[in-house]
Amino acid sequence: MLTVHAAPLVLPVGATAVAQGAVAVDGDRIVAVGPYDEVVAAHPAARVRQWPGVLTPGLRQWHAVWLLTRCYHPDPREADQLGDRPLWGEAFERLAGEMDAARRAGSVRRGLQQMLRHGTTHLAGRFHDPVVRTAVYRAGLTEVSAVAAPGILVGEPSLDPFAEGHDLPGSVHGPLVVGGRADLAVFDVPDEDALCAAGAGACIATVLGGRLVYRRR
């Protein structure tokens, strides 16, 4: 279905920001990027989704391998005991010895869900573990090279791609371009500076290959 995603500010990255902008999506491809009035006029039969804030390309998670293989993402039913943040280091090692395949697969799925909630559409690195590879494939996220990673994570692993990418160009998978895959993220902030300050926790929607896979509101 042809869909127009509209927002007060579209940040294509690599091109001029578009106030009162829109991105038209047909299937899994972007077919137009520009001012809302022009995009809607060119696609009058499209369904329109109006979003607050800013619309950007989907984000790239630089440390996906660590987050999915060296962290445990607690089940909500474990929150009283384990909290709701990824466990890594010694806490992960203690759990790893008692973790069966089903529990580990659940952790990977929850980690991917959390990434989608942070506007992530691309994962840097290659996943050789069959459990992780299967979960990534089913979720529909794209694996990309980690060669250009900005550095080695030395602090606590973060689900926020801005923790390593720092600014918008360093955190997105690439620009929004006509013909490109429709991987988008929407953040409830007024502009790019506010987005970089708030981080990906401000995400309210993620579109993955044209599919709305996460929506906060």
SEMAR-267553 format. One record per residue: x negated, y negated, z of N, C-alpha, C in turn. Coordinates in pm, whole numbers, padded with zeros to 5 digits, always signed. Layout:
BEGIN
XYZXYZXYZ ...
***
This chain:
BEGIN
-00083+00120+00000+00000+00000+00000-00087-00125+00000 -00051-00221-00082-00123-00348-00089-00090-00430+00034 -00194-00472+00106-00177-00546+00231-00265-00670+00230 -00210-00780+00277-00287-00902+00296-00307-00923+00446 -00433-00931+00487-00468-00962+00625-00506-01110+00631 -00431-01187+00708-00450-01332+00714-00488-01374+00855 -00570-01480+00862-00615-01532+00992-00647-01680+00979 -00645-01754+01089-00681-01895+01084-00821-01920+01029 -00911-01821+01046-01046-01836+00994-01098-01701+00947 -01136-01693+00820-01199-01574+00765-01347-01602+00749 -01430-01514+00806-01575-01528+00800-01631-01414+00715 -01647-01439+00583-01691-01329+00495-01835-01284+00520 -01920-01372+00573-02064-01352+00591-02132-01352+00453 -02224-01443+00436-02291-01458+00307-02215-01547+00212 -02102-01600+00256-02021-01693+00176-01956-01792+00272 -01898-01896+00217-01838-02001+00299-01717-01948+00375 -01707-01989+00502-01591-01953+00581-01465-02012+00517 -01354-01943+00535-01228-01985+00474-01127-02014+00584 -01093-02142+00603-00988-02178+00697-00854-02138+00639 -00765-02087+00726-00636-02034+00680-00660-01940+00562 -00742-01838+00589-00784-01747+00484-00712-01614+00488 -00746-01531+00390-00682-01401+00380-00771-01305+00302 -00752-01177+00329-00818-01069+00256-00711-00974+00208 -00704-00951+00078-00608-00856+00022-00675-00720+00007 -00603-00617+00048-00657-00481+00048-00561-00391-00028 -00616-00315-00121-00539-00217-00196-00605-00081-00175 -00537+00007-00106-00598+00135-00071-00712+00111+00026 -00833+00155-00013-00948+00135+00075-01041+00026+00023 -00994-00057-00071-01079-00158-00134-01025-00299-00113 -01119-00393-00104-01084-00535-00100-01061-00583-00244 -00948-00648-00266-00917-00696-00401-00915-00848-00409 -00920-00917-00296-00925-01063-00299-00968-01114-00163 -01044-01223-00163-01082-01296-00043-01069-01444-00075 -00995-01519+00005-00980-01661-00024-00875-01727+00060 -00833-01848+00024-00728-01918+00098-00598-01837+00097 -00526-01841+00208-00404-01762+00223-00305-01787+00111 -00277-01914+00082-00177-01945-00020-00212-01884-00156 -00340-01890-00191-00382-01836-00320-00373-01684-00323 -00417-01622-00216-00417-01475-00212-00274-01422-00216 -00184-01482-00137-00045-01436-00135+00023-01463-00269 -00006-01577-00329+00055-01608-00460+00012-01507-00566 -00112-01460-00556-00162-01362-00653-00112-01221-00625 -00063-01197-00503-00016-01064-00465+00119-01077-00393 +00222-01119-00465+00351-01149-00401+00421-01029-00340 +00389-00909-00384+00456-00790-00332+00384-00730-00211 +00273-00789-00170+00193-00732-00061+00261-00749+00075 +00239-00651+00160+00274-00667+00300+00173-00761+00363 +00218-00851+00449+00128-00950+00510+00117-00923+00660 -00006-00913+00707-00033-00904+00851-00099-01035+00894 -00033-01106+00981-00085-01232+01033-00157-01206+01165 -00286-01244+01170-00366-01224+01291-00406-01358+01349 -00422-01365+01481-00482-01485+01541-00634-01478+01531 -00700-01589+01555-00846-01587+01566-00920-01580+01435 -01026-01497+01433-01112-01488+01316-01112-01346+01262 -01124-01337+01130-01132-01208+01062-01271-01197+01001 -01337-01085+01024-01475-01065+00979-01490-00927+00916 -01606-00900+00857-01636-00761+00821-01641-00675+00948 -01622-00545+00932-01642-00455+01044-01786-00459+01091 -01808-00421+01217-01941-00430+01277-02019-00300+01264 -02150-00315+01279-02241-00200+01275-02294-00174+01416 -02276-00052+01463-02328-00013+01593-02468+00044+01575 -02569-00035+01620-02707+00002+01596-02750+00125+01675 -02688+00150+01789-02735+00257+01876-02630+00366+01894 -02564+00398+01784-02458+00498+01788-02509+00636+01828 -02629+00673+01782-02682+00806+01815-02696+00820+01966 -02752+00719+02029-02767+00723+02175-02630+00727+02242 -02540+00642+02199-02409+00633+02264-02328+00762+02249 -02351+00837+02141-02272+00957+02119-02342+01085+02162 -02474+01082+02181-02544+01204+02218-02612+01196+02353 -02639+01076+02402-02709+01059+02530-02627+00985+02633 -02497+00971+02606-02405+00908+02700-02281+00996+02715 -02220+00985+02833-02091+01051+02855-01985+00944+02872 -01877+00958+02794-01766+00864+02800-01655+00928+02881 -01635+00882+03004-01540+00950+03093-01397+00950+03040 -01329+01059+03070-01185+01068+03047-01116+00974+03146 -01007+00907+03105-00936+00820+03201-00898+00892+03330 -00876+01022+03322-00842+01099+03442-00960+01114+03537 -01080+01083+03487-01200+01091+03571-01242+00955+03625 -01162+00853+03599-01203+00716+03633-01231+00698+03782 -01150+00760+03866-01171+00743+04010-01308+00796+04052 -01353+00901+03986-01480+00964+04022-01599+00907+03944 -01577+00883+03814-01688+00847+03727-01682+00704+03674 -01573+00634+03696-01558+00499+03642-01513+00504+03497 -01518+00390+03431-01470+00384+03293-01576+00336+03194 -01700+00333+03236-01809+00291+03149-01894+00411+03107 -01960+00403+02992-02046+00514+02951-02154+00544+03056 -02175+00671+03081-02278+00714+03175-02399+00761+03096 -02518+00717+03137-02639+00753+03067-02750+00775+03169 -02869+00808+03120-02982+00829+03210-02958+00946+03304 -02991+00927+03432-02980+01035+03530-02836+01081+03547 -02742+00988+03542-02601+01026+03557-02558+01119+03443 -02603+01088+03322-02571+01175+03208-02639+01311+03224 -02764+01312+03264-02837+01438+03277-02771+01529+03380 -02720+01471+03489-02652+01553+03590-02527+01618+03532 -02453+01542+03450-02331+01596+03391-02360+01696+03281 -02467+01673+03205-02496+01755+03088-02511+01902+03123 -02568+01930+03241-02590+02069+03280-02461+02145+03306 -02352+02074+03333-02226+02141+03365-02119+02117+03258 -02159+02059+03145-02063+02019+03043-02044+02132+02941 -01919+02177+02924-01894+02277+02821-01866+02206+02688 -01848+02284+02582-01834+02227+02448-01710+02138+02437 -01600+02180+02498-01477+02102+02488-01492+01967+02557 -01555+01966+02673-01573+01840+02745-01666+01746+02668 -01770+01802+02610-01863+01720+02532-01796+01662+02408 -01716+01743+02339-01646+01695+02221-01549+01584+02259 -01483+01597+02374-01393+01492+02421-01466+01363+02445 -01585+01371+02502-01666+01251+02527-01701+01182+02396 -01740+01259+02294-01775+01201+02165-01654+01131+02103 -01538+01194+02109-01417+01133+02052-01383+01002+02125 -01395+01003+02256-01365+00881+02332-01468+00772+02302 -01593+00812+02281-01694+00713+02244-01662+00647+02111 -01618+00726+02014-01581+00671+01884-01459+00580+01896 -01363+00619+01977-01245+00535+01999-01285+00401+02059 -01378+00404+02154-01425+00280+02214-01497+00193+02111 -01571+00254+02021-01639+00177+01917-01537+00107+01826 -01431+00179+01790-01327+00118+01708-01263+00001+01782 -01250+00010+01912-01193-00099+01991-01287-00220+01998 -01410-00200+01957-01508-00309+01952-01536-00351+01808 -01446-00322+01717-01461-00368+01579-01563-00294+01497 -01610-00179+01545-01716-00104+01476-01658-00019+01362 -01721-00028+01247-01682+00054+01132-01800+00134+01076 -01923+00096+01113-02043+00160+01060-02135+00199+01175 -02197+00315+01163-02284+00369+01266-02424+00387+01209 -02521+00322+01270-02659+00334+01225-02719+00464+01276 -02778+00540+01185-02842+00665+01224-02780+00783+01152 -02842+00898+01171-02792+01021+01113-02762+01119+01226 -02649+01188+01214-02604+01277+01320-02620+01421+01275 -02711+01493+01339-02739+01631+01301-02659+01730+01386 -02614+01684+01503-02534+01770+01591-02398+01792+01524 -02357+01919+01503-02230+01945+01433-02108+01889+01506 -02110+01885+01638-01996+01830+01713-01980+01682+01681 -02091+01610+01682-02088+01466+01655-02055+01440+01509 -02118+01514+01419-02093+01495+01276-01946+01515+01244 -01885+01619+01300-01744+01646+01275-01657+01533+01327 -01686+01485+01447-01605+01378+01506-01618+01249+01426 -01739+01216+01381-01760+01095+01302-01686+01106+01169 -01695+01222+01105-01626+01243+00978-01475+01228+00993 -01421+01289+01097-01276+01283+01118-01230+01141+01152 -01313+01067+01223-01276+00929+01258-01283+00837+01138 -01365+00872+01039-01374+00793+00917-01478+00683+00919 -01559+00676+01024-01665+00576+01027-01776+00614+00930 -01853+00514+00886-01957+00534+00787-02094+00537+00852 -02173+00637+00819-02312+00643+00866-02401+00562+00773 -02488+00480+00831-02581+00399+00751-02721+00411+00810 -02819+00368+00733-02957+00378+00777-02983+00291+00900 -03067+00342+00990-03107+00266+01108-03243+00202+01089 -03300+00208+00968-03435+00157+00943-03445+00009+00976 -03339-00067+00947-03342-00211+00968-03295-00254+01106 -03288-00159+01199-03241-00193+01334-03327-00303+01394 -03266-00394+01472-03340-00508+01525-03438-00472+01635 -03434-00351+01686-03528-00316+01791-03483-00189+01862 -03553-00152+01967-03520-00033+02043-03447-00076+02169 -03333-00014+02194-03253-00049+02311-03332-00015+02437 -03351-00115+02520-03429-00092+02641-03344-00108+02767 -03226-00166+02755-03139-00183+02870-03026-00082+02866 -02918-00117+02932-02802-00029+02935-02740-00019+02797 -02706+00100+02750-02640+00113+02621-02512+00031+02619 -02487-00036+02512-02370-00124+02502-02284-00085+02383 -02154-00082+02404-02060-00060+02295-02043-00184+02209 -02097-00295+02253-02084-00422+02182-02198-00437+02081 -02171-00432+01950-02279-00448+01852-02353-00580+01864 -02291-00683+01920-02359-00810+01935-02473-00803+02037 -02473-00702+02123-02580-00689+02221-02715-00669+02153 -02715-00607+02034-02838-00588+01959-02843-00676+01834 -02728-00698+01772-02725-00778+01649-02733-00927+01675 -02691-00971+01795-02701-01109+01844-02606-01205+01773 -02617-01221+01642-02528-01312+01572-02439-01231+01477 -02350-01300+01407-02257-01228+01320-02328-01158+01204 -02418-01226+01129-02487-01156+01021-02565-01034+01069 -02620-01040+01190-02696-00927+01242-02610-00815+01297 -02480-00838+01308-02392-00740+01371-02293-00675+01276 -02271-00735+01158-02175-00677+01064-02242-00574+00975 -02161-00491+00910-02216-00391+00819-02258-00453+00687 -02200-00566+00652-02228-00633+00525-02117-00734+00499 -02126-00811+00392-02026-00915+00366-01894-00858+00315 -01790-00940+00327-01662-00908+00264-01670-00949+00117 -01659-00854+00027-01667-00884-00116-01559-00807-00190 -01511-00866-00296-01412-00798-00381-01476-00671-00438 -01404-00562-00425-01454-00432-00470-01518-00351-00359 -01552-00417-00247-01611-00347-00134-01507-00271-00055 -01555-00178+00029-01462-00103+00112-01398-00196+00213 -01271-00173+00240-01195-00261+00330-01218-00221+00474 -01333-00262+00528-01367-00243+00669-01367-00381+00733 -01270-00408+00819-01248-00541+00873-01235-00535+01024 -01260-00648+01087-01237-00662+01231-01176-00799+01258 -01090-00806+01358-01026-00931+01396-01054-00957+01543 -01089-01082+01574-01127-01119+01710-01045-01240+01755 -00999-01237+01878-00915-01343+01931-01002-01456+01987 -01073-01523+01898-01159-01637+01931-01140-01742+01822 -01174-01870+01848-01145-01973+01748-01246-01985+01635 -01373-01944+01658-01473-01965+01555-01592-01873+01577 -01692-01885+01489-01807-01794+01493-01888-01810+01620 -01909-01934+01665-01985-01955+01788-01916-01888+01906 -01785-01902+01913-01711-01841+02023-01717-01688+02015 -01718-01635+01893-01728-01490+01876-01862-01439+01926 -01970-01506+01889-02103-01462+01933-02115-01471+02085 -02050-01571+02145-02054-01585+02290-01970-01480+02360 -01853-01450+02304-01762-01355+02367-01800-01210+02341 -01857-01183+02223-01892-01047+02186-01773-00969+02134 -01798-00844+02101-01698-00761+02035-01585-00719+02127 -01597-00747+02256-01487-00719+02347-01364-00801+02315 -01381-00906+02233-01268-00989+02192-01191-00929+02076 -01229-00810+02031-01163-00747+01916-01017-00716+01948 -00928-00749+01854-00787-00716+01870-00738-00623+01759 -00819-00603+01655-00779-00512+01548-00900-00468+01469 -00895-00342+01424-00999-00287+01337-00934-00216+01220 -00980-00249+01101-00931-00186+00979-01044-00104+00919 -01021+00023+00899-01125+00115+00855-01082+00178+00722 -01151+00141+00615-01114+00192+00485-00970+00159+00449 -00926+00040+00486-00790-00004+00457-00686+00039+00558 -00723+00124+00653-00629+00174+00754-00644+00095+00884 -00533+00054+00941-00536-00012+01071-00552+00097+01177 -00673+00109+01232-00702+00218+01325-00704+00174+01470 -00705+00044+01492-00697-00007+01630-00626-00141+01628 -00534-00156+01723-00462-00282+01738-00431-00303+01885 -00480-00413+01940-00456-00441+02081-00318-00498+02105 -00267-00574+02007-00139-00640+02028-00054-00634+01902 
***
